[in-house]
Amino acid sequence: MKRVAANALTVVVLLGVAALAFQFFGKNAGKSQSDISHKEGTEHKEEGRSEDSVKLSDAKVGAAGIVLEKAGPETLRDSLLINGILQPNQEALVQVTPRFAGVIRAVNKRVGDRVEKNELLGKIESNQSLTTYEVRAPIAGTIIDRQAALGEFVSEQKPTIVIADLSKVWADFAVYRRDLHRVNVGDVVIINLDDAGPTIETKISYVAPVGSADTQSALARAVVDNPDGRLRPGLFVTGRLQLAAKPVKIAVKSVALQNHENRTVVFIRSGEKFEVRDVEIGARDPEYVEVLRGIDHGDVYAGKNSFVIKAELAKGEAAHEH
């Protein structure tokens, strides 16, 4: 009796297995193994789509220092970075030399003082006539050098005071010979003073016809307005020479580009989420990059500090693996 019961149970089990096998093979009849594997992979991909986005509230975006930008048309500029130094405008500079050798009896002005034309600078007692004559400013400007002290002997061979009109100054840039063919009079140059103030836009007014044997470079000069005295001769500056301009339909800030899983991506803001968007890029300049495919006009994206979003994505992927 026990043997009959056991045999009956075995038959039931075998029938169950056969039914499951029929269901599986019937469902996948006519399908290759690659079809089945592809479907399984697709289902897995559907389940993992949340890995290509990360949720960050506006408060978190602000706290992370993420700057939101809007994609749109821009003008890409081919540029050349050049280093320079501010100089007094030599065409508005005068070296004041005594008319007669003698002893300084009065000094009225110091370095840094502004003077008007014909203003009294000092007095000198002539060695020849033993009379005292006045020294006056030949132009209006600022005293930038003084080689004279009370009681000192001076002669007509050496300037005692240098006056410069600093309302305009020269920005003299060194251009290496490999780049000289790219620089022309009239080119726009953006000057950065590195003083936390705004940049200054002006134009190249002179390119030297000869070069320097010591530096293997040639001089390119820009005349810069200096109404508030911000430009101080002797200080170094950086110039970005604008060589060409190319308008593009869609561009994003260069800092927005990130490498995610060996793909070039930009993080697009949608609600409280940043979505990973694959992009195809074209031309670029130091600030912007052209987007050929992947982003539409008006899309809001993460610019500065976009790497924070990449780090958040990495955290989510690590948690999913565990």
GUFI-462327 format. One record per atom (N, C-alpha, C): residue in three letters; x, y, z. Coordinates in steps of 0.02 Angstrom, whole numbers, padded with zeros to 5 digits, always signed. Last residue first. Example, Ala and Ser with C-alpha at 12.3 -4.5 7.8 and 13.67 -1.06 7.14 Angstrom:
Ser+00642-00112+00354
Ser+00684-00053+00357
Ser+00645+00002+00394
Ala+00660-00284+00390
Ala+00615-00225+00390
Ala+00660-00165+00390
This chain:
His+01272+02343-00205
His+01271+02308-00141
His+01201+02284-00123
Glu+01236+02410-00319
Glu+01277+02349-00325
Glu+01276+02308-00262
His+01171+02521-00266
His+01132+02472-00304
His+01170+02406-00311
Ala+01276+02593-00209
Ala+01224+02566-00165
Ala+01184+02511-00201
Ala+01344+02629-00325
Ala+01378+02586-00276
Ala+01326+02554-00229
Glu+01249+02711-00386
Glu+01270+02649-00419
Glu+01303+02602-00370
Gly+01244+02817-00294
Gly+01184+02777-00307
Gly+01202+02711-00339
Lys+01374+02868-00304
Lys+01350+02842-00240
Lys+01291+02795-00250
Ala+01373+02912-00435
Ala+01419+02859-00417
Ala+01398+02827-00351
Leu+01283+03018-00425
Leu+01266+02960-00466
Leu+01309+02900-00447
Glu+01359+03105-00346
Glu+01296+03078-00319
Glu+01274+03016-00359
Ala+01461+03136-00436
Ala+01478+03100-00374
Ala+01415+03069-00343
Lys+01388+03206-00531
Lys+01422+03144-00551
Lys+01439+03103-00489
Ile+01354+03316-00454
Ile+01301+03270-00477
Ile+01331+03204-00498
Val+01478+03376-00440
Val+01443+03354-00380
Val+01388+03303-00399
Phe+01514+03420-00564
Phe+01546+03358-00541
Phe+01512+03332-00477
Ser+01461+03544-00582
Ser+01421+03488-00605
Ser+01450+03421-00583
Asn+01520+03666-00547
Asn+01512+03614-00495
Asn+01467+03556-00516
Lys+01436+03759-00673
Lys+01488+03755-00622
Lys+01470+03704-00568
Gly+01301+03689-00734
Gly+01364+03715-00759
Gly+01420+03705-00708
Ala+01167+03590-00775
Ala+01214+03606-00721
Ala+01280+03628-00752
Tyr+01034+03664-00875
Tyr+01085+03614-00860
Tyr+01130+03638-00803
Val+00886+03678-00964
Val+00923+03701-00905
Val+00971+03646-00884
Asp+00855+03710-01134
Asp+00865+03660-01082
Asp+00907+03690-01025
Gly+00854+03803-01236
Gly+00815+03818-01176
Gly+00822+03767-01121
His+00871+03691-01368
His+00872+03761-01348
His+00827+03771-01287
Asp+00925+03526-01316
Asp+00882+03572-01353
Asp+00889+03643-01326
Ile+01051+03404-01339
Ile+01022+03457-01298
Ile+00981+03504-01342
Gly+01092+03311-01434
Gly+01080+03289-01365
Gly+01048+03340-01321
Arg+01217+03376-01543
Arg+01160+03331-01533
Arg+01154+03315-01458
Leu+01310+03475-01540
Leu+01281+03457-01605
Leu+01218+03416-01596
Val+01360+03607-01447
Val+01326+03543-01440
Val+01290+03529-01506
Glu+01514+03692-01417
Glu+01456+03682-01460
Glu+01427+03612-01450
Val+01563+03765-01266
Val+01572+03710-01313
Val+01507+03701-01352
Tyr+01648+03905-01186
Tyr+01590+03869-01211
Tyr+01609+03813-01258
Glu+01777+03950-01144
Glu+01719+03954-01099
Glu+01661+03910-01121
Pro+01879+03936-01240
Pro+01895+03926-01169
Pro+01834+03924-01123
Asp+01780+03848-01365
Asp+01828+03900-01347
Asp+01840+03892-01272
Arg+01740+03726-01492
Arg+01740+03751-01424
Arg+01788+03809-01418
Ala+01638+03622-01601
Ala+01690+03672-01587
Ala+01685+03696-01516
Gly+01549+03489-01534
Gly+01585+03513-01593
Gly+01640+03561-01573
Ile+01479+03338-01460
Ile+01505+03407-01458
Ile+01544+03423-01521
Glu+01338+03255-01413
Glu+01391+03256-01464
Glu+01414+03327-01470
Val+01287+03186-01255
Val+01293+03241-01303
Val+01349+03227-01353
Asp+01169+03112-01146
Asp+01226+03103-01190
Asp+01228+03159-01242
Arg+01116+03163-00992
Arg+01102+03171-01063
Arg+01166+03163-01104
Val+01042+03120-00844
Val+01103+03112-00883
Val+01084+03117-00957
Glu+00947+03238-00751
Glu+00950+03180-00795
Glu+01015+03180-00834
Phe+00909+03285-00593
Phe+00958+03297-00646
Phe+00962+03233-00687
Lys+00752+03336-00521
Lys+00801+03286-00542
Lys+00850+03315-00593
Glu+00646+03413-00493
Glu+00699+03411-00442
Glu+00752+03359-00460
Gly+00623+03460-00657
Gly+00592+03458-00591
Gly+00646+03463-00537
Ser+00769+03433-00728
Ser+00699+03419-00742
Ser+00662+03410-00676
Arg+00921+03480-00794
Arg+00876+03489-00738
Arg+00804+03479-00761
Ile+01045+03375-00858
Ile+00989+03419-00873
Ile+00941+03421-00814
Phe+01214+03360-00871
Phe+01159+03346-00825
Phe+01104+03399-00834
Val+01296+03287-01009
Val+01277+03348-00974
Val+01218+03332-00930
Val+01433+03179-01059
Val+01364+03193-01039
Val+01359+03263-01010
Thr+01517+03058-01144
Thr+01517+03130-01131
Thr+01445+03151-01119
Arg+01554+02902-01067
Arg+01512+02942-01112
Arg+01519+03015-01093
Asn+01611+02819-00973
Asn+01646+02828-01037
Asn+01602+02863-01089
Glu+01527+02844-00864
Glu+01528+02777-00895
Glu+01556+02781-00966
His+01539+03009-00896
His+01500+02962-00856
His+01496+02896-00893
Asn+01619+03157-00891
Asn+01626+03090-00918
Asn+01591+03041-00871
Gln+01541+03316-00923
Gln+01567+03265-00878
Gln+01573+03199-00914
Leu+01522+03488-00952
Leu+01537+03423-00980
Leu+01567+03376-00927
Ala+01516+03611-00892
Ala+01457+03567-00886
Ala+01471+03497-00910
Val+01623+03687-00920
Val+01624+03654-00855
Val+01565+03607-00846
Ser+01589+03748-01039
Ser+01635+03691-01041
Ser+01634+03652-00976
Lys+01416+03787-01060
Lys+01480+03802-01029
Lys+01524+03739-01029
Val+01348+03753-01224
Val+01345+03750-01151
Val+01414+03769-01124
Ala+01250+03795-01369
Ala+01314+03788-01334
Ala+01301+03784-01259
Ile+01177+03798-01527
Ile+01171+03775-01458
Ile+01240+03767-01428
Lys+01220+03869-01642
Lys+01150+03868-01622
Lys+01140+03849-01549
Val+01360+03984-01651
Val+01332+03916-01650
Val+01261+03918-01622
Pro+01475+04091-01734
Pro+01411+04082-01700
Pro+01387+04010-01705
Lys+01640+04122-01708
Lys+01597+04074-01743
Lys+01531+04068-01705
Ala+01778+04229-01732
Ala+01715+04218-01698
Ala+01672+04171-01741
Ala+01953+04256-01693
Ala+01899+04238-01739
Ala+01836+04224-01699
Leu+02034+04315-01594
Leu+02059+04307-01663
Leu+02003+04294-01713
Gln+02063+04408-01457
Gln+02007+04378-01494
Gln+02025+04376-01568
Leu+02178+04380-01332
Leu+02169+04409-01398
Leu+02114+04372-01435
Arg+02183+04418-01172
Arg+02157+04365-01215
Arg+02138+04397-01281
Gly+02315+04460-01060
Gly+02270+04479-01114
Gly+02246+04417-01152
Thr+02360+04506-00898
Thr+02350+04452-00946
Thr+02300+04475-00998
Val+02490+04607-00822
Val+02421+04593-00841
Val+02420+04533-00889
Phe+02592+04680-00694
Phe+02582+04632-00748
Phe+02507+04621-00760
Leu+02631+04853-00664
Leu+02596+04791-00645
Leu+02587+04746-00706
Gly+02685+04968-00717
Gly+02730+04923-00681
Gly+02698+04857-00662
Pro+02549+05081-00695
Pro+02609+05060-00732
Pro+02656+05019-00687
Arg+02389+05034-00656
Arg+02450+05062-00627
Arg+02511+05036-00665
Leu+02227+05068-00679
Leu+02285+05038-00714
Leu+02349+05072-00690
Arg+02143+05151-00607
Arg+02147+05080-00589
Arg+02208+05046-00620
Gly+02117+05284-00631
Gly+02182+05266-00604
Gly+02190+05194-00584
Asp+02001+05314-00696
Asp+01998+05310-00622
Asp+02064+05289-00591
Pro+02031+05314-00833
Pro+02002+05374-00802
Pro+02004+05374-00726
Asn+02113+05253-00939
Asn+02124+05243-00868
Asn+02096+05302-00828
Asp+02112+05163-01093
Asp+02087+05219-01053
Asp+02094+05202-00979
Val+02254+05097-01172
Val+02196+05083-01130
Val+02176+05146-01091
Val+02325+05034-01315
Val+02316+05095-01276
Val+02250+05089-01239
Ala+02427+04892-01336
Ala+02359+04919-01335
Ala+02359+04982-01292
Arg+02552+04811-01435
Arg+02532+04862-01386
Arg+02459+04882-01394
Ala+02668+04684-01444
Ala+02602+04706-01467
Ala+02574+04752-01414
Leu+02835+04642-01483
Leu+02789+04682-01443
Leu+02723+04695-01480
Ala+02897+04473-01496
Ala+02889+04542-01521
Ala+02834+04576-01481
Ser+03026+04358-01444
Ser+02957+04381-01448
Ser+02957+04451-01476
Gln+03145+04310-01391
Gln+03118+04282-01453
Gln+03043+04296-01459
Thr+03209+04369-01285
Thr+03147+04331-01271
Thr+03118+04296-01331
Asp+03327+04422-01345
Asp+03329+04389-01279
Asp+03268+04344-01268
Ala+03293+04484-01462
Ala+03338+04427-01466
Ala+03338+04388-01400
Ser+03133+04537-01504
Ser+03185+04539-01453
Ser+03227+04476-01458
Gly+03091+04604-01669
Gly+03082+04564-01609
Gly+03140+04571-01561
Val+03006+04732-01766
Val+03066+04694-01746
Val+03051+04656-01682
Pro+02888+04797-01779
Pro+02915+04765-01839
Pro+02978+04724-01826
Ala+02758+04779-01657
Ala+02826+04798-01673
Ala+02852+04761-01735
Val+02600+04838-01676
Val+02638+04776-01674
Val+02708+04792-01699
Tyr+02470+04933-01603
Tyr+02538+04932-01631
Tyr+02568+04863-01623
Ser+02346+04920-01550
Ser+02358+04981-01589
Ser+02427+04979-01624
Ile+02220+04809-01511
Ile+02292+04815-01524
Ile+02302+04874-01570
Lys+02087+04871-01406
Lys+02113+04845-01469
Lys+02189+04854-01474
Thr+01989+04816-01264
Thr+02020+04868-01305
Thr+02046+04835-01369
Glu+01903+04785-01115
Glu+01908+04769-01186
Glu+01937+04829-01224
Ile+01940+04722-00958
Ile+01938+04782-00999
Ile+01947+04761-01072
Thr+01851+04641-00823
Thr+01901+04642-00876
Thr+01890+04705-00918
Pro+01819+04703-00654
Pro+01799+04680-00720
Pro+01857+04682-00770
Gly+01920+04648-00511
Gly+01878+04694-00548
Gly+01860+04667-00617
Ala+02012+04567-00454
Ala+01942+04555-00436
Ala+01894+04604-00469
Asp+02129+04586-00516
Asp+02119+04625-00455
Asp+02047+04620-00431
Asp+02176+04546-00642
Asp+02183+04501-00585
Asp+02177+04539-00518
Leu+02156+04612-00758
Leu+02204+04642-00711
Leu+02216+04599-00649
Asn+02141+04563-00920
Asn+02124+04543-00852
Asn+02177+04570-00805
Ile+02080+04621-01072
Ile+02133+04626-01022
Ile+02106+04609-00953
Ile+02053+04565-01230
Ile+02020+04571-01165
Ile+02074+04568-01112
Val+02071+04639-01388
Val+02104+04604-01333
Val+02066+04618-01268
Val+02043+04635-01562
Val+02015+04648-01495
Val+02054+04607-01443
Asp+02151+04701-01686
Asp+02123+04643-01652
Asp+02099+04663-01582
Gly+02216+04813-01732
Gly+02143+04813-01735
Gly+02111+04753-01702
Val+02355+04732-01801
Val+02328+04795-01775
Val+02252+04794-01785
Asn+02366+04556-01766
Asn+02364+04613-01811
Asn+02336+04674-01775
Val+02428+04392-01753
Val+02414+04455-01718
Val+02418+04513-01767
Arg+02471+04279-01815
Arg+02400+04281-01795
Arg+02379+04348-01766
His+02605+04282-01831
His+02565+04286-01892
His+02490+04292-01877
Leu+02653+04260-01702
Leu+02654+04328-01729
Leu+02610+04335-01791
Asp+02666+04138-01643
Asp+02599+04167-01645
Asp+02596+04234-01680
Arg+02798+04105-01645
Arg+02752+04056-01674
Arg+02681+04084-01681
Arg+02857+04210-01574
Arg+02860+04212-01647
Arg+02813+04161-01680
Tyr+02753+04278-01443
Tyr+02806+04234-01467
Tyr+02800+04225-01542
Val+02726+04435-01384
Val+02697+04385-01428
Val+02754+04343-01457
Ala+02697+04528-01243
Ala+02748+04490-01278
Ala+02715+04435-01319
Phe+02618+04688-01231
Phe+02615+04615-01228
Phe+02671+04584-01268
Asp+02583+04830-01141
Asp+02632+04800-01187
Asp+02634+04725-01177
Ala+02472+04949-01129
Ala+02477+04879-01109
Ala+02521+04845-01160
Trp+02488+05117-01080
Trp+02503+05065-01129
Trp+02501+04997-01094
Val+02355+05230-01030
Val+02418+05194-01019
Val+02427+05143-01075
Lys+02279+05385-00999
Lys+02286+05329-01044
Lys+02353+05296-01031
Ser+02298+05462-00891
Ser+02229+05452-00911
Ser+02224+05398-00965
Leu+02424+05494-00850
Leu+02403+05424-00842
Leu+02329+05413-00857
Asp+02550+05586-00903
Asp+02477+05589-00906
Asp+02452+05517-00905
Ala+02692+05606-00801
Ala+02657+05567-00851
Ala+02582+05580-00846
Ile+02849+05674-00766
Ile+02776+05684-00762
Ile+02744+05644-00818
Val+02993+05668-00670
Val+02959+05639-00728
Val+02884+05645-00717
Ile+03131+05769-00622
Ile+03061+05749-00611
Ile+03032+05720-00676
Thr+03261+05782-00665
Thr+03248+05783-00593
Thr+03177+05758-00577
Pro+03374+05716-00787
Pro+03306+05737-00768
Pro+03297+05734-00692
Lys+03537+05779-00817
Lys+03497+05726-00786
Lys+03428+05752-00767
Gln+03607+05886-00864
Gln+03621+05821-00895
Gln+03575+05765-00870
Glu+03595+06001-00795
Glu+03551+05994-00853
Glu+03562+05928-00890
Ser+03604+05950-00621
Ser+03630+05979-00683
Ser+03581+05967-00740
Val+03604+05982-00443
Val+03576+05952-00504
Val+03606+05986-00564
Phe+03634+05953-00273
Phe+03658+05984-00335
Phe+03630+05946-00394
Glu+03514+05975-00142
Glu+03553+05931-00187
Glu+03575+05970-00249
Gly+03428+06049-00066
Gly+03499+06058-00055
Gly+03543+06017-00101
Leu+03299+05927-00073
Leu+03318+05995-00051
Leu+03393+05998-00036
Ala+03315+05819-00213
Ala+03303+05830-00142
Ala+03329+05900-00124
Ala+03268+05719-00350
Ala+03288+05785-00326
Ala+03269+05791-00253
Gln+03202+05634-00444
Gln+03272+05625-00424
Gln+03300+05693-00401
Arg+03050+05560-00455
Arg+03083+05622-00434
Arg+03153+05606-00409
Asp+02911+05499-00549
Asp+02980+05490-00527
Asp+03008+05559-00507
Ile+02783+05532-00576
Ile+02797+05460-00568
Ile+02869+05447-00548
Ile+02660+05647-00554
Ile+02733+05639-00546
Ile+02747+05565-00531
Thr+02536+05661-00679
Thr+02555+05635-00613
Thr+02631+05628-00611
Gly+02478+05810-00765
Gly+02487+05738-00756
Gly+02504+05719-00685
Ala+02505+05935-00887
Ala+02466+05911-00830
Ala+02474+05835-00826
Ile+02672+05994-00928
Ile+02607+05964-00945
Ile+02569+05948-00880
Pro+02779+06060-00869
Pro+02763+06074-00940
Pro+02697+06045-00964
Ala+02786+06136-00713
Ala+02765+06076-00749
Ala+02748+06094-00821
Arg+02936+06232-00677
Arg+02864+06223-00681
Arg+02846+06162-00724
Val+03053+06304-00575
Val+03042+06246-00619
Val+02968+06231-00617
Glu+03130+06467-00561
Glu+03076+06419-00547
Glu+03075+06363-00598
Tyr+03292+06517-00499
Tyr+03239+06515-00551
Tyr+03189+06459-00534
Thr+03400+06627-00417
Thr+03355+06570-00411
Thr+03302+06574-00466
Thr+03573+06663-00455
Thr+03503+06683-00447
Thr+03460+06620-00446
Leu+03701+06634-00486
Leu+03684+06635-00415
Leu+03613+06663-00403
Ser+03738+06612-00614
Ser+03717+06680-00598
Ser+03702+06690-00524
Gln+03788+06478-00607
Gln+03819+06530-00649
Gln+03802+06600-00624
Asn+03713+06400-00527
Asn+03784+06406-00510
Asn+03816+06463-00548
Ser+03550+06447-00477
Ser+03598+06435-00531
Ser+03669+06445-00508
Glu+03442+06365-00374
Glu+03489+06421-00375
Glu+03544+06405-00425
Ile+03276+06318-00407
Ile+03346+06300-00411
Ile+03388+06364-00413
Lys+03119+06259-00346
Lys+03163+06315-00364
Lys+03236+06292-00361
Gly+02968+06172-00405
Gly+03022+06186-00359
Gly+03064+06245-00383
Leu+02846+06171-00474
Leu+02874+06107-00449
Leu+02929+06120-00397
Leu+02699+06258-00508
Leu+02767+06262-00481
Leu+02789+06196-00452
Glu+02611+06223-00661
Glu+02612+06225-00588
Glu+02684+06222-00563
Asn+02602+06210-00797
Asn+02633+06272-00772
Asn+02632+06277-00696
Lys+02466+06097-00785
Lys+02517+06129-00827
Lys+02536+06197-00799
Glu+02453+06021-00622
Glu+02425+06052-00681
Glu+02481+06084-00722
Val+02484+05862-00545
Val+02501+05932-00558
Val+02465+05957-00620
Arg+02473+05745-00414
Arg+02449+05769-00479
Arg+02465+05843-00485
Asp+02597+05645-00336
Asp+02557+05706-00338
Asp+02534+05721-00409
Gly+02684+05541-00352
Gly+02613+05525-00342
Gly+02569+05585-00344
Val+02821+05614-00272
Val+02798+05562-00317
Val+02725+05543-00300
Arg+02789+05790-00231
Arg+02817+05724-00219
Arg+02791+05675-00271
Lys+02833+05966-00242
Lys+02792+05908-00259
Lys+02830+05842-00246
Asn+02922+06069-00211
Asn+02851+06078-00196
Asn+02808+06015-00206
Val+03072+06115-00150
Val+03039+06059-00183
Val+02965+06060-00163
Ala+03204+06233-00163
Ala+03135+06219-00142
Ala+03108+06160-00183
Arg+03334+06234-00203
Arg+03318+06275-00145
Arg+03246+06263-00121
Ile+03462+06141-00273
Ile+03389+06144-00262
Ile+03375+06182-00197
Val+03591+06217-00363
Val+03570+06185-00301
Val+03495+06195-00291
Gly+03636+06185-00536
Gly+03633+06225-00475
Gly+03610+06183-00416
Ala+03632+06211-00713
Ala+03655+06173-00655
Ala+03652+06217-00593
Phe+03482+06260-00796
Phe+03551+06275-00778
Phe+03569+06232-00717
Arg+03362+06196-00819
Arg+03391+06236-00873
Arg+03465+06251-00860
Pro+03333+06026-00769
Pro+03350+06096-00752
Pro+03380+06133-00813
Thr+03202+05930-00844
Thr+03275+05938-00833
Thr+03290+06012-00817
Val+03075+05816-00839
Val+03091+05887-00824
Val+03165+05892-00805
Gln+03007+05718-00959
Gln+03061+05719-00909
Gln+03083+05792-00900
Val+02840+05674-00991
Val+02892+05725-00997
Val+02943+05717-00941
Leu+02721+05587-01088
Leu+02768+05586-01031
Leu+02823+05637-01044
Ala+02641+05540-01189
Ala+02613+05590-01143
Ala+02655+05591-01080
Glu+02702+05441-01254
Glu+02686+05499-01295
Glu+02654+05555-01252
Gln+02710+05339-01164
Gln+02771+05378-01176
Gln+02759+05439-01219
Asn+02606+05300-01042
Asn+02602+05319-01112
Asn+02661+05365-01128
Pro+02680+05180-00933
Pro+02655+05247-00946
Pro+02653+05260-01022
Gln+02624+05008-00945
Gln+02677+05059-00950
Gln+02644+05127-00956
Leu+02593+04843-00889
Leu+02568+04911-00899
Leu+02626+04961-00898
Ile+02632+04695-00978
Ile+02645+04740-00922
Ile+02619+04809-00939
Gly+02576+04527-01021
Gly+02601+04593-01033
Gly+02613+04633-00969
Asn+02540+04378-01113
Asn+02558+04411-01050
Asn+02589+04479-01065
Ile+02402+04302-01197
Ile+02466+04337-01199
Ile+02477+04373-01133
Leu+02309+04181-01278
Leu+02326+04209-01213
Leu+02396+04239-01216
Leu+02196+04194-01407
Leu+02266+04183-01391
Leu+02282+04218-01326
Ser+02047+04115-01475
Ser+02084+04166-01438
Ser+02155+04145-01425
Asp+01897+04103-01556
Asp+01965+04078-01557
Asp+02009+04132-01525
Arg+01740+04096-01483
Arg+01794+04139-01504
Arg+01861+04103-01500
Leu+01570+04070-01517
Leu+01633+04041-01495
Leu+01690+04083-01524
Thr+01424+04134-01464
Thr+01477+04147-01513
Thr+01542+04121-01484
Glu+01271+04039-01445
Glu+01328+04076-01419
Glu+01376+04090-01477
Pro+01104+03987-01408
Pro+01155+04009-01456
Pro+01210+04049-01421
Gly+01085+03877-01263
Gly+01061+03921-01316
Gly+01116+03941-01362
Ala+01042+03818-01101
Ala+01073+03806-01166
Ala+01043+03852-01219
Lys+01067+03898-00949
Lys+01018+03881-01001
Lys+01052+03875-01068
Glu+01125+03838-00787
Glu+01131+03878-00848
Glu+01077+03857-00897
Leu+01155+03838-00615
Leu+01111+03817-00670
Leu+01117+03866-00728
Val+01286+03786-00516
Val+01258+03843-00552
Val+01218+03817-00612
Ile+01306+03722-00358
Ile+01292+03704-00428
Ile+01258+03764-00461
Gly+01334+03729-00224
Gly+01365+03778-00268
Gly+01356+03763-00342
Ala+01271+03652-00134
Ala+01328+03621-00169
Ala+01363+03670-00216
Ala+01166+03734-00097
Ala+01218+03718-00047
Ala+01280+03689-00080
Gly+01089+03733-00214
Gly+01121+03794-00191
Gly+01177+03781-00143
Val+01050+03599-00214
Val+01085+03627-00272
Val+01123+03690-00251
Lys+00979+03592-00096
Lys+01041+03554-00102
Lys+01084+03580-00161
Ala+00871+03674-00131
Ala+00913+03692-00073
Ala+00981+03657-00078
Asp+00813+03606-00234
Asp+00843+03671-00248
Asp+00890+03692-00192
Ser+00859+03430-00219
Ser+00814+03487-00209
Ser+00851+03552-00225
Leu+00895+03304-00328
Leu+00925+03354-00284
Leu+00877+03413-00279
Lys+00907+03143-00390
Lys+00862+03194-00363
Lys+00898+03239-00315
Val+00973+03088-00542
Val+00983+03095-00470
Val+00939+03153-00446
Ser+00982+02962-00669
Ser+00959+03026-00643
Ser+00971+03027-00568
Asp+01012+02835-00706
Asp+01034+02889-00749
Asp+01004+02956-00730
Glu+00951+02746-00621
Glu+01022+02758-00609
Glu+01048+02815-00652
Ser+00825+02727-00665
Ser+00833+02777-00612
Ser+00906+02792-00597
Arg+00836+02618-00750
Arg+00836+02686-00777
Arg+00846+02739-00725
Gly+00833+02483-00718
Gly+00889+02523-00693
Gly+00890+02594-00719
Glu+00725+02419-00778
Glu+00724+02424-00706
Glu+00777+02471-00680
Glu+00768+02425-00910
Glu+00709+02463-00890
Glu+00708+02473-00815
Lys+00875+02337-00902
Lys+00889+02407-00915
Lys+00830+02451-00894
His+00808+02217-00882
His+00853+02241-00830
His+00867+02316-00839
Glu+00741+02208-01001
Glu+00702+02214-00940
Glu+00745+02240-00883
Thr+00851+02195-01085
Thr+00808+02254-01091
Thr+00767+02264-01028
Gly+00901+02071-01045
Gly+00942+02131-01035
Gly+00901+02194-01039
Glu+00795+01990-01082
Glu+00812+01994-01011
Glu+00854+02056-00997
Lys+00801+02010-01219
Lys+00741+02031-01182
Lys+00756+02038-01108
His+00924+01954-01249
His+00913+02025-01262
His+00854+02051-01222
Ser+00903+01821-01215
Ser+00952+01859-01176
Ser+00941+01934-01185
Ile+00809+01788-01313
Ile+00791+01783-01242
Ile+00837+01826-01200
Asp+00886+01806-01427
Asp+00824+01845-01418
Asp+00804+01846-01345
Ser+00986+01712-01408
Ser+01005+01783-01408
Ser+00945+01827-01398
Gln+00916+01594-01422
Gln+00943+01611-01355
Gln+00962+01684-01351
Ser+00770+01625-01523
Ser+00838+01602-01511
Ser+00860+01622-01441
Lys+00603+01567-01531
Lys+00650+01619-01512
Lys+00718+01589-01499
Gly+00514+01467-01552
Gly+00536+01504-01610
Gly+00585+01560-01595
Ala+00442+01484-01393
Ala+00448+01444-01454
Ala+00467+01489-01511
Asn+00426+01534-01268
Asn+00485+01556-01305
Asn+00495+01516-01369
Lys+00309+01472-01225
Lys+00313+01545-01224
Lys+00370+01571-01266
Gly+00345+01338-01232
Gly+00291+01364-01274
Gly+00294+01440-01279
Phe+00444+01330-01136
Phe+00463+01321-01206
Phe+00409+01345-01253
Phe+00365+01360-01020
Phe+00426+01398-01036
Phe+00441+01394-01111
Gln+00260+01263-01023
Gln+00245+01335-01018
Gln+00304+01378-01041
Phe+00331+01145-01023
Phe+00290+01162-01081
Phe+00274+01238-01082
Ala+00388+01150-00896
Ala+00432+01149-00955
Ala+00392+01170-01017
Leu+00273+01144-00816
Leu+00316+01204-00813
Leu+00360+01209-00875
Ala+00229+01014-00849
Ala+00186+01073-00863
Ala+00227+01138-00863
Ala+00333+00934-00803
Ala+00317+00935-00875
Ala+00275+00996-00893
Val+00321+00954-00666
Val+00382+00976-00701
Val+00369+00982-00775
Gly+00196+00894-00644
Gly+00206+00965-00630
Gly+00266+00993-00667
Leu+00220+00761-00677
Leu+00172+00798-00717
Leu+00180+00874-00707
Leu+00310+00728-00577
Leu+00333+00728-00646
Leu+00285+00767-00691
Val+00225+00736-00465
Val+00284+00780-00471
Val+00306+00785-00542
Val+00134+00631-00493
Val+00111+00700-00486
Val+00167+00749-00495
Val+00219+00519-00490
Val+00184+00537-00553
Val+00161+00609-00550
Thr+00255+00517-00357
Thr+00306+00527-00408
Thr+00275+00550-00473
Leu+00133+00486-00296
Leu+00164+00551-00283
Leu+00216+00568-00336
Ala+00115+00353-00342
Ala+00067+00405-00361
Ala+00096+00475-00351
Asn+00219+00289-00277
Asn+00219+00293-00350
Asn+00172+00348-00374
Ala+00177+00301-00145
Ala+00240+00333-00167
Ala+00241+00340-00242
Ala+00061+00221-00147
Ala+00057+00294-00131
Ala+00118+00331-00155
Val+00118+00097-00174
Val+00069+00127-00222
Val+00064+00202-00211
Arg+00193+00074-00059
Arg+00227+00080-00123
Arg+00181+00113-00174
Lys+00095+00063+00039
Lys+00142+00119+00043
Lys+00176+00129-00024
Met+00042-00061+00000
Met+00000+00000+00000
Met+00043+00063+00000
